Amino acid sequence: SNDHALARYTGLFAGALVALYIALLAPLSGMSLNPARTFGSAAFTRRFRFLPLYVVAPVLGMLLAAEAHARLLPARAVHCAKLNHGDGDCHFVCGGRH
């Protein structure tokens, strides 16, 4: 179906975004993609001031992005976001098989 024309590139897009985060954002902000590394650094220096931000911000960003996507596009245009688009029932409420 044309609804999922880019689905086969999901892994490539995800990998490219991770590479972009590491190459461009980590040197600027000191961000970490590994919660254990972030906690370890904070524990070693005893600086936990921003640790909740590393936990809350990704979840909040994900929820806000999903809400914006659902509100800005008609319901029929919202699809599942899965890295594995193989055969089988959809695990999300999207009303279809993928």
One Martini backbone bead per residue (centre of mass of N, CA, C, O) as a GRO file, in nm:
protein
   98
    1SER     BB    1   0.100   0.033   0.016
    2ASN     BB    2   0.122   0.388   0.013
    3ASP     BB    3   0.117   0.445   0.324
    4HIS     BB    4   0.417   0.268   0.339
    5ALA     BB    5   0.662   0.364   0.149
    6LEU     BB    6   0.884   0.430   0.399
    7ALA     BB    7   0.902   0.181   0.595
    8ARG     BB    8   1.178   0.048   0.495
    9TYR     BB    9   1.339   0.323   0.621
   10THR     BB   10   1.322   0.342   0.931
   11GLY     BB   11   1.603   0.243   1.024
   12LEU     BB   12   1.763   0.458   0.870
   13PHE     BB   13   1.640   0.705   1.007
   14ALA     BB   14   1.713   0.630   1.296
   15GLY     BB   15   2.021   0.610   1.252
   16ALA     BB   16   2.060   0.901   1.148
   17LEU     BB   17   1.961   1.043   1.405
   18VAL     BB   18   2.168   0.927   1.599
   19ALA     BB   19   2.416   1.033   1.449
   20LEU     BB   20   2.334   1.331   1.471
   21TYR     BB   21   2.326   1.352   1.776
   22ILE     BB   22   2.621   1.270   1.827
   23ALA     BB   23   2.771   1.473   1.630
   24LEU     BB   24   2.607   1.752   1.717
   25LEU     BB   25   2.477   1.750   2.019
   26ALA     BB   26   2.677   1.636   2.226
   27PRO     BB   27   2.900   1.864   2.212
   28LEU     BB   28   2.698   2.097   2.298
   29SER     BB   29   2.529   1.946   2.560
   30GLY     BB   30   2.610   1.649   2.677
   31MET     BB   31   2.451   1.436   2.580
   32SER     BB   32   2.267   1.125   2.631
   33LEU     BB   33   2.166   0.781   2.535
   34ASN     BB   34   2.260   0.677   2.829
   35PRO     BB   35   2.138   0.646   3.141
   36ALA     BB   36   2.384   0.517   3.284
   37ARG     BB   37   2.588   0.736   3.207
   38THR     BB   38   2.440   0.971   3.332
   39PHE     BB   39   2.427   0.857   3.620
   40GLY     BB   40   2.729   0.805   3.663
   41SER     BB   41   2.819   1.099   3.637
   42ALA     BB   42   2.636   1.211   3.860
   43ALA     BB   43   2.738   1.030   4.092
   44PHE     BB   44   3.041   1.105   4.082
   45THR     BB   45   2.965   1.433   4.117
   46ARG     BB   46   2.692   1.491   4.265
   47ARG     BB   47   2.493   1.574   4.002
   48PHE     BB   48   2.124   1.587   3.990
   49ARG     BB   49   1.974   1.834   3.869
   50PHE     BB   50   1.932   1.712   3.547
   51LEU     BB   51   1.830   1.415   3.553
   52PRO     BB   52   1.519   1.442   3.512
   53LEU     BB   53   1.541   1.550   3.222
   54TYR     BB   54   1.645   1.272   3.095
   55VAL     BB   55   1.364   1.135   3.164
   56VAL     BB   56   1.125   1.335   3.082
   57ALA     BB   57   1.179   1.464   2.800
   58PRO     BB   58   1.145   1.219   2.605
   59VAL     BB   59   0.855   1.149   2.685
   60LEU     BB   60   0.728   1.427   2.636
   61GLY     BB   61   0.814   1.454   2.340
   62MET     BB   62   0.665   1.206   2.237
   63LEU     BB   63   0.377   1.289   2.325
   64LEU     BB   64   0.367   1.563   2.175
   65ALA     BB   65   0.420   1.454   1.889
   66ALA     BB   66   0.178   1.262   1.879
   67GLU     BB   67  -0.039   1.476   1.927
   68ALA     BB   68   0.029   1.661   1.689
   69HIS     BB   69  -0.008   1.449   1.469
   70ALA     BB   70  -0.306   1.378   1.535
   71ARG     BB   71  -0.414   1.683   1.500
   72LEU     BB   72  -0.288   1.758   1.204
   73LEU     BB   73  -0.405   1.485   1.117
   74PRO     BB   74  -0.592   1.277   0.998
   75ALA     BB   75  -0.684   0.975   1.115
   76ARG     BB   76  -0.613   0.821   0.841
   77ALA     BB   77  -0.293   0.934   0.853
   78VAL     BB   78  -0.238   0.764   1.100
   79HIS     BB   79   0.037   0.566   1.194
   80CYS     BB   80   0.246   0.338   1.264
   81ALA     BB   81   0.546   0.317   1.477
   82LYS     BB   82   0.774   0.095   1.331
   83LEU     BB   83   1.060  -0.097   1.279
   84ASN     BB   84   0.868  -0.348   1.226
   85HIS     BB   85   0.700  -0.422   0.902
   86GLY     BB   86   0.585  -0.686   0.916
   87ASP     BB   87   0.405  -0.939   0.954
   88GLY     BB   88   0.106  -0.880   1.125
   89ASP     BB   89  -0.018  -0.762   1.388
   90CYS     BB   90  -0.104  -0.482   1.534
   91HIS     BB   91  -0.010  -0.328   1.850
   92PHE     BB   92  -0.188  -0.098   1.765
   93VAL     BB   93  -0.433   0.161   1.720
   94CYS     BB   94  -0.499   0.126   1.358
   95GLY     BB   95  -0.680  -0.097   1.206
   96GLY     BB   96  -0.441  -0.312   1.121
   97ARG     BB   97  -0.222  -0.456   0.893
   98HIS     BB   98   0.155  -0.520   0.834
   0.00000   0.00000   0.00000
